[in-house]
Amino acid sequence: MTQETAITGQNFIGAKLALFLGDSLVTILRDDTPGIPWPGRLDLPGGGREGQESPQDCVLRETREELGLTVGLHELRWGQRFIGSAGPVWFFAAHLHETRAHDVVFGNEGQGWSLMTPAAYLADPLAIPHFQDRLRLYLRSM
């Protein structure tokens, strides 16, 4: 990996999105299936990279697949690269109007979706801890 690759974000394995609809955060209750990471926990939209897609393309595609929502590239307000347990990952934040909740068509991954206040997600013992940390970092940057 070259320094330029690390800076441009091309070396990564996946991306997640703190997606706000109005003042609420979109969460996904993961399947409670043994063998998957974080079963039965509160997740955020996103997932693994496909092909040579960019971090932004990855997170926007995953959001479409999981929630049926099209988020525009211009709607990504914040993004940062992290080193996760399996390798480099990206974490983004986007804010859409609260009425976009009516456009959600939940996909086939997870048990369901819900809206929570950011404070409720940060305090929930079912939330994935490293996503809580990344959300805190984003909220402090606002």
N, C-alpha and C positions, 0 to 999 in steps of 0.2 A: 504494500500500500504506500503510495506516495503522499507527501504532505498535502499536495493539491487535491488529491482524492478525498482525504479526510476533511478538508475545508469545504469542498463543494457538497459533501454529504452523500457521495455515490457509494461509499462503503457502509452499508447498513443492512440490517435483516428485517426491520419492520418499523411501523409507525403507529402512534395512537393520537387521538384527538379529544381534547376537553371541549366538547360541543355544548354551547349555551344556547338555549331557546328562551329568549327574554333573560330573566335572572336565574333560570333553572339550568342545571347540568343534566345532560342525557346520560343515563347509566344503563348498562345491560347486565342482567343476571345471567352469569355463565351457566352452562349445563352442569349438572352435578354427576358427571361421568368420571369414574376412576381412570387415571392415566393421563388426563389433560391437565395443563397448568391451571392452578387456581380454581378448581371445581366449586360451583355454588357460590362464587364470590361476585361482588359488584365490579364490573369492568367498564371500560370506556370504548367507544368505537375505534376500530383499527385492527391491524394484523400484519401478516407477513408480506414481504416484498415479492412481487412476481416479475420475473425477467429482469430487465434493466431499468424499470421505472424509477422515477425520482422519489424522494421521500414524500413530497407533496402529492404526486400522482398516486402513490401507494395509499396514503391516508384518505384521500378523496374517494378512491375506488372502494376501499373497505367500508367507508361510511355509506356509500350508495348500496353496496351489497347487504350490509347489516341492517340499515334503517330505511332504505329506499329514498334517502335524501341526497339531492345534488347540492354540494357545497362548492361555491366557486373559489378558484385559486385566490382571488382578491379578498375573499372573506376570511382567509387565514390571517390572524392578527399577530401571532407569535409562534416561534418554533425554536427548538433547541435539540441538539444532539447529545445523547447520553450513552454511556457504556453500560449495557445491561448484563445480566448473568450469562446470556448466550451470545453477546456481541453488541455492536453499535446499533442504537435505535434512535428514532426521532419522536418528539412529543410536541404537538401543536395545540393551538387554541383558536376557536372560531366562535363568533357570536352571530346568531340569526334572530329574526323577529320571532316572538313567542307563538305567533299564528302558524309557523312552520311545523309545529307539533301535529297539526291536522294532516300534514303530508307524509308522516311516518308510515311506512309499510314494513313491519318487522320481518326480517329474513328468517333463515332456518338455523341460525347459530344462536344458542342461548335459550333461556326459559321465558324471557320477556324483557321489556324495556320500561323505564320510568324516568320521571323528572324529579330531581332532588335539588335542594339548595346546596351550594358549594359547602357551606358549613356542615350540613347533614352528612354529605359524602366524606368530608374530612374527619368526622367523628364516628362514622359507622365502622364497627369491627369487621364487617363483611367486605369493606372496600379493600382493594389491592394496595398494600402499603406503599410500594414505590410510585404508584400513580397518585396517591395522596401527597407524597413528597413533591412530585413534579407539579401537581396542581397548586400546592402552596407556593412554590417558586413562581409560577405564572401569576398568581394573584398578588404576590408582593411586587411584581414588576409593573402592575397596572397603575 
